[in-house]
Amino acid sequence: MVASLSVCIPIYNFAKFISETLDSILSQDGANEIEIVILDGASTDNTAEIVEGYRKKHANINYVRLPQKGGIDRDMARSVEPATRDYCWLFSGDDIMRPDAIRRMLNEIQSGADLYLCKHMEYIADLERWIEWPTVDALDGAVFELSDERARQDYFRRAANTEAFFSFIGGLIVRREKWNSIPLNEEFVGGCWAHAARLFELMRGGLSVKCLSGALLDRRPDNDSFAGGGMVNRYRIAIEGFHKIADHFFGHDSVEAFHVRRVIRAEFHPLAMLLGKFMCSVNPAGESRSMMDRLMRTAYCDLTFANLRAKFAYATMSPSRFRRQQPELCARHERKFRSQLQSREEAARVGGT
């Protein structure tokens, strides 16, 4: 029997992005062989009008509009419910599928793994270029059975960042039957990583993960759905969220939790933490210094010399000295903050007229 594929896209107010995303999917070889499920969390912009235009032209689009927004965790889970195919690609409504991605996945899912982890291209502003973002240090096609302790710990050791732990939904193609075998865990709803917690929970009963090389999508660099609450809150979502998942399912002192903390520190390295502290001085009304201090303690809780050195540097670094040491970095983020502040002020003026 030939395995089939649904692309499941949860969206909310993505009128600005959804056309480019759908065009990148529908132009693919094999696009007529898949199902596209669009789950709209009651958008208030003209998302519905745009998607309806596509639905009228493409019979394989199933557009479901909810009466009210459920939040990213609930709406992502709900996006799989209307799907009818064997596998679901949990795709972001603002990312771009690369050429030949559909055909490759239609071929890959015939191997029968529970989960396929694919890579994406990421735009690095400092380098002004796109790079292939790493996930797991493994050969193309490597399969890990995460219910087996030795295989699971090997996988966790090979993790390059939190994408190995399912943070990026666009990189996840999951067997629908496996996904539906357990319900949404309410303990993780609201943290933005309920989908990752679901896959961690599935490890207990068996979860085979196949790692794919070669990027299958581009992540949009100008839209981060989790960044609306400021830089420090964005840090909090990832740091506390993944610490909670690892500790809940494996215990704080486990090998698995250690490697989750390791990749968190790779993503939120000492320079990033110093930048977060600096932005608290730039925007004290919008960034919480007490939260930033707590996140530093949490992320660097393991007793190592490198962690102690990082915490000492964080504790002793003043905003003025950091600006002298990192003038370009500070200037770029100060400009970004001022631009965001100006946009909010302009939106408020328009809304008040």
Secondary structure, 3 states (H helix, E strand, C coil): CCCCEEEEEEECCCCCCHHHHHHHHHCCCCHHHCEEEEEECCCCCCHHHHHHHHHHHCCCEEEEECCCCCCHHHHHHHHHCCCCCCEEEECCCCCEECCCHHHHHHHHHHHCCCEEEEEEEEEECCCCEEEECCCECCCCCCEEECCCHHHHHHHHHHECCHHHHCCCHHHEEEEHHHHCCCCCCHHHCCCCCHHHHHHHHHHHHCCEEEEEEEEEEECCCCCCCCCCCCHHHHHHHHHHHHHHHHHHHHCCCCHHHHHHHHHHHHHCCHHHHHHHHHHHHHCCCCCCHHHHHHHHHHHCCCCCHHHHHHHHHHHHCCHHHHHHHCHHHHHHHHHHHHHHHHHHHHHHHHHHC
